[in-house]
Amino acid sequence: MADDIMCEFERHKTAQAMWIALKDKFGGTSTTKLRRLTIKFDTYKLKPNNPMKQHLREMANMIRELKEAGHVLSDEQQVQAVIRSLPASWEHMKEAMAYAGEFKGRVCVTGASGFLASWLIKRLLSSGYHVTATVRDLGNEKKLQHLQKLEGAKERLRLVKADLMVEGSFDDAIMGCTGVFHTASPVLKPSSDPKEEILKPAIEGTLNVLRSCGKSKSLRRVVLTSSSSAARVRDDFDPNVPIDESSWSSTQLCDKLEIWYALSKTMAERAAWDFCRDNGIDLVTVLPSFVIGPSLPPQLCSTASDVLGLLQGESEKFGWHGRMGYVHIDDVALCHILVYENEAASGRYLCSSTVLDNHDLAALLALRFPWLPIPTRFEKHDRPYYELNTSKIRNLGLKFRSVEEMFDDCVLSLEQQGHLPPRPAITTST
């Protein structure tokens, strides 16, 4: 691709002709919208000593070096990298090339104020997308401030009110979008009626979003956030064979053990697949394991709160978790975008870096963060041994961060937000 870029620049004397050639080379996906932009470049001549041409040659060399180092960018990622690299003196060129955000298109993210959704929006904005994000309460400034502070939010983020339990509530948000990322899901602690508090909102909420998707003529693909718990809660698998995307959790076992979150994710994903097959919607699902990393929302979600509890010495919740897969939140966000942009992506994708027993995780963390009162013993529970086969998403190019990296980022974030005390200063003897 880098060589192709320079080849086109050498061959064509005007930027208009160059962009038409590149558009054709890309096969006419979202870049066909560049036809509206070519007029912007009609009089911009690329002479032999033109600084723009020299800059693009340097970018092409950098892209080639990245490829040789094993970091391969897609065609559209490469062009976006070029756009973002333009010097400030060429700001008018940058604005024209990203006119109205049409190069990457408009997408919708549900449950925008959530732990994962916030990171996904951050990544989408940095990639050049226009984002319509849904929230339940537009007046709750405290829950929305972190979104409005994201880079690119002022120009390309629109917040819309929508309710999972109100049919048609997502029509306005989804209309005109080429993609929908449905991340919103209830994570509640049931008291007496888990079916009413968790299962119904998860299933009916997902179907309400998909019904709105079915009304949109511009929609290309829906990416649904499921969970690895929708694949691993079963008592009939071979512990010597890693669990892959063909595995589904047993709803009967989830109900028997009262694992309501896993049951809600399993039933909601199955309902989504049935609906999308019946209505011709292109659906891809992402199944993350336990998500670790910095929290953009100031109020911690249940997952981040469990991690904070472990770092503060609590053992009950992680003792109950037993063996668990872990994944960096940024990797989960990147996974969603990857399966959306890759036209060949299909089906389900497990998203997990490493699977660890809780005592192994605690030992690792205690060694890495010796100033924190991390527990070393947990109550014994009968939990099966399992591994997760993530070769499907790895084959698309996703590289996972290590457990050490994800907890480094997580602890630092918790310290910066005041949830954990500052780490002790390192002293050196003289």
Buried (B, 14 or more C-beta within 10 A) or exposed (E): BBEBBBEBBEEBEBBBBBBBBBBEBBEEBBBEBBEEBBEBBEEBEBEEEEEBBEBBBEBBEBBBEBBEEEEEBBBBBBBBBBBEBBEEEBEEBBBBBBBEBBBBBBBBBBBBBBBBBBBBBBBBBEBBBBBBBBBBEEEEEEBBEBBEEBEBBEEBBEBBBBBBEEEEBBBBBBBBBBBBBBBBBBBBEBEEEBEEBBBBBBBBBBBBBBBBBBEBEEBBBBBBBBBBBBBBBBEEBEEEEBBBBEBBBBBEBBBEEEBBBBBBBBBBBBBBBEBBEEEEBBBBBBBBBBBBBBBBBEEBBEBBBBBBBBBBEBBEBBBEBBBBBBBBBBBBBBBBBBBBBBEEBEEBBBBBBBBBBBBEBBBBBBEBBEEBEBBEEBEEEEEEEBBBBBEBBEEBBBEBBEBEBBBBBBBEBBEEBEBBEEEEEEEEEE
